[in-house]
Amino acid sequence: MKIGIIPARGGSKGIIGKNLQKVGGRTLIERAISSAIDSDLDTVIVSTDSDEIRSVSEQAGAIIHHRSQINSTDSASSEAVLLEVIEDLGKDWGEDATVGFIQATSPFINRATIDECLNFAEKGYVGFSARKAHFSLWRLDSEIWRPVNHPSNSRIRRQDSPLEVIETGAVYAFKLSDFINARYRFCAEAKPVYVDPFYDIEIDAIEDLYLANLLAEEKDL
């Protein structure tokens, strides 16, 4: 059994009502549900504390989990929400079940990304969406900037640099039993599923929402 869980609380600090903001004429929660339903997931669950999100999600075809107040605060972790959904709804899923954790704030998730993550999870890994990174990172350490992934006295050619990735935060998938034991999303060896960097926007600020709508209009997404 393959279960998709989409956390979508009503409150948000950066953008008011973020999960109900629209990209390309559809709310973020609708876009996430649509991608999840189109994938190989058997069931798609939205965990929310919002009546409006609940209504939109039901109309889009998702099963609703009524999230507790304690897990609807700014400080509640995604893992805590997932564990609550599993506790409340997962009695009959079975230990061989696979869980896909999907973030509504990534507007351009496609079914192929979800399915590839699920394929890794079924093999005992954690599949996660990522994009290849070619950045020279620096970290402020005791008021001194120090290189993180490169030497300071030479420049590594891009083609010679080690492969690194950045989590997009859009999709994670893992075995239910592994997650219950570890209680964290990276509960087994991780395997990245590469996504086009053009579409890995994460909606955190109003500027992200503006850019996502421009991209949706340009690419007819």
C-alpha positions in Angstrom: 0.0 0.0 0.0 1.3 3.5 -0.9 0.0 6.3 1.2 0.5 10.0 0.4 0.4 12.5 3.2 0.2 16.3 2.5 0.5 18.5 5.6 -1.3 21.8 5.1 -2.1 23.9 8.2 -4.1 27.0 8.0 -1.7 29.4 9.7 1.5 30.7 8.1 3.7 33.7 9.0 5.4 34.5 5.7 2.3 34.5 3.4 -1.2 34.6 5.0 -3.2 31.5 4.0 -0.2 30.2 2.0 -1.6 26.8 1.1 -4.6 28.4 -0.5 -2.6 30.9 -2.6 -2.9 30.3 -6.3 -0.3 29.4 -8.9 -1.5 29.2 -12.5 -5.1 29.6 -11.4 -5.1 26.7 -8.9 -4.4 26.7 -5.1 -1.1 25.2 -3.9 -3.0 22.5 -2.1 -5.0 21.6 -5.2 -1.9 21.3 -7.2 -0.2 19.0 -4.7 -3.3 16.8 -4.5 -3.6 16.6 -8.2 0.0 15.5 -8.7 -0.4 12.9 -5.8 -3.6 11.5 -7.3 -2.0 11.2 -10.7 0.9 9.2 -9.2 1.1 5.6 -8.1 -0.1 6.5 -4.6 -3.2 4.5 -3.5 -4.5 7.0 -1.0 -3.9 10.8 -0.7 -4.4 12.3 2.8 -4.4 16.0 3.7 -3.7 16.8 7.3 -5.1 20.2 8.2 -6.6 22.3 11.0 -8.3 24.6 8.5 -12.0 24.3 7.4 -11.3 26.0 4.1 -8.4 23.8 3.3 -10.5 20.8 4.4 -13.2 21.8 1.9 -10.9 22.5 -1.0 -9.0 19.2 -0.4 -12.1 17.1 -0.2 -13.3 18.6 -3.5 -9.9 17.8 -5.0 -10.2 14.1 -4.0 -8.2 13.8 -0.9 -9.0 12.1 2.4 -9.0 14.5 5.3 -7.1 14.1 8.6 -8.2 16.5 11.3 -5.0 17.7 12.8 -4.7 18.3 16.5 -4.1 21.8 17.9 -0.7 20.9 19.3 0.5 19.9 15.8 -0.9 23.0 14.2 1.5 25.5 15.7 4.6 27.1 14.2 6.8 24.9 16.3 5.2 21.6 15.3 7.5 19.5 13.1 6.5 17.8 9.9 7.5 14.5 11.5 5.1 15.0 14.4 2.3 15.6 11.9 3.1 12.4 10.0 3.3 10.4 13.1 -0.1 11.8 14.2 -1.7 10.8 10.8 -0.2 7.3 11.1 -1.5 7.0 14.6 -5.0 8.1 13.7 -5.4 6.6 10.3 -2.7 4.0 9.8 -4.0 1.0 11.8 -4.7 -1.1 8.7 -1.9 0.0 6.4 0.5 -2.8 7.3 4.2 -2.8 8.0 5.0 -3.1 4.3 3.3 0.2 3.5 5.2 3.0 1.8 4.6 6.6 2.7 5.0 9.6 0.4 5.4 12.9 2.2 4.5 15.7 -0.1 4.8 19.5 0.5 2.0 21.7 -1.0 4.4 24.6 -1.0 6.2 23.1 -4.0 3.8 24.1 -6.9 5.5 22.2 -9.7 5.7 18.6 -8.4 5.1 16.0 -11.1 3.9 12.4 -10.8 7.2 11.1 -12.1 9.1 12.6 -9.2 6.7 11.1 -6.7 6.8 7.7 -8.4 10.6 7.6 -8.5 10.8 8.5 -4.8 8.2 5.7 -4.1 10.3 3.2 -6.1 13.3 3.9 -4.0 11.2 3.6 -0.8 9.9 0.2 -1.9 13.5 -1.0 -2.2 14.2 0.1 1.4 15.7 3.5 0.7 14.5 7.1 1.4 13.7 8.7 -1.9 13.8 12.5 -1.9 13.5 15.2 -4.5 16.7 17.2 -5.1 18.5 19.3 -7.6 22.1 19.1 -8.5 24.2 21.9 -6.9 27.3 23.6 -8.1 27.9 26.2 -5.5 31.0 27.4 -3.6 29.7 27.7 -0.1 31.1 29.9 2.7 30.1 29.8 6.4 30.6 32.6 9.0 32.6 31.1 11.8 33.5 33.3 14.8 33.3 36.4 12.5 35.5 34.8 9.9 34.2 33.6 6.6 35.5 30.1 5.8 35.0 27.8 2.8 32.7 24.8 3.3 33.0 22.6 0.2 36.0 24.0 -1.6 39.6 25.2 -0.8 40.2 28.9 -0.4 43.5 28.9 -2.3 42.3 27.4 -5.6 39.2 27.1 -7.8 37.9 23.7 -8.6 36.5 23.4 -12.1 32.7 22.6 -12.1 33.2 19.4 -14.0 35.8 18.2 -11.4 33.8 19.1 -8.3 32.1 16.3 -6.4 28.4 15.8 -7.0 26.3 17.6 -4.4 22.5 18.1 -4.2 20.0 20.4 -2.5 16.8 19.0 -1.1 13.9 20.7 -2.9 11.6 19.8 0.0 8.8 18.7 -2.4 8.7 14.9 -2.0 10.1 12.3 0.4 9.2 8.6 0.5 10.1 5.8 2.9 8.9 2.6 4.4 6.3 3.1 7.1 8.1 0.7 9.4 11.4 2.5 9.0 9.8 5.9 9.7 8.0 4.6 12.8 11.2 3.2 14.2 13.4 6.3 13.4 10.7 9.0 13.7 12.5 11.1 11.1 12.1 11.3 7.4 15.7 10.1 6.6 15.1 6.8 8.3 17.2 4.8 5.8 19.9 5.3 3.2 18.9 8.3 1.1 18.6 8.3 -2.7 18.0 11.6 -4.5 15.5 12.0 -7.4 16.8 14.8 -9.6 14.3 17.5 -10.6 14.7 20.2 -13.2 16.0 23.3 -11.4 13.6 25.4 -13.4 10.7 23.9 -11.5 12.1 23.5 -7.9 10.6 26.7 -6.5 9.5 26.5 -2.9 6.9 29.1 -1.8 8.3 30.8 1.3 7.9 34.4 0.5 5.6 36.6 -1.7 8.4 36.9 -4.3 8.4 33.1 -4.7 4.7 33.2 -5.4 5.1 35.9 -8.0 7.9 34.0 -9.8 5.9 30.8 -9.7 3.0 32.4 -11.4 5.3 33.9 -14.0 6.7 30.5 -14.7 3.3 28.8 -14.7 2.1 31.3 -17.3 5.3 31.1 -19.4 5.4 27.3 -19.4 1.6 26.7 -19.3 2.0 24.5 -16.2 
